[in-house]
Amino acid sequence: MSLNNMKYCILPTLEIDNINFAKVVEFRDTLRYSIDGSEFILKYEGTKPETLKDYTSLDHKVIIEFINNPANGWINIE
């Protein structure tokens, strides 16, 4: 598993029960959630799972930049 091969999707928390965790590189109890809990990040490697087809895939560099921007609601710098 290489970070260069990982793809990430941001999903609304309401979709969590629709995820087939056997098809992604995550466990339900290790997901990263936005500060307000309304979204979570899911990562996968290889072919995009069918349950993620409606979500934009981001590479490692882009997801890191996204979550490190406090305006996006994933970190609190206070």
ChimeraX attribute file (.defattr): number of C-alpha atoms within 10 A of each C-alpha:
attribute: neighborCount
match mode: 1-to-1
recipient: residues
	/A:1	8
	/A:2	7
	/A:3	10
	/A:4	10
	/A:5	11
	/A:6	16
	/A:7	23
	/A:8	22
	/A:9	19
	/A:10	19
	/A:11	18
	/A:12	13
	/A:13	14
	/A:14	10
	/A:15	11
	/A:16	14
	/A:17	9
	/A:18	9
	/A:19	15
	/A:20	15
	/A:21	15
	/A:22	9
	/A:23	16
	/A:24	19
	/A:25	14
	/A:26	16
	/A:27	11
	/A:28	12
	/A:29	6
	/A:30	8
	/A:31	13
	/A:32	15
	/A:33	19
	/A:34	18
	/A:35	14
	/A:36	8
	/A:37	12
	/A:38	12
	/A:39	20
	/A:40	19
	/A:41	17
	/A:42	24
	/A:43	19
	/A:44	20
	/A:45	17
	/A:46	10
	/A:47	9
	/A:48	17
	/A:49	15
	/A:50	10
	/A:51	12
	/A:52	19
	/A:53	10
	/A:54	9
	/A:55	12
	/A:56	11
	/A:57	19
	/A:58	16
	/A:59	15
	/A:60	17
	/A:61	11
	/A:62	13
	/A:63	16
	/A:64	11
	/A:65	10
	/A:66	15
	/A:67	15
	/A:68	15
	/A:69	13
	/A:70	13
	/A:71	10
	/A:72	13
	/A:73	17
	/A:74	18
	/A:75	14
	/A:76	11
	/A:77	6
	/A:78	4
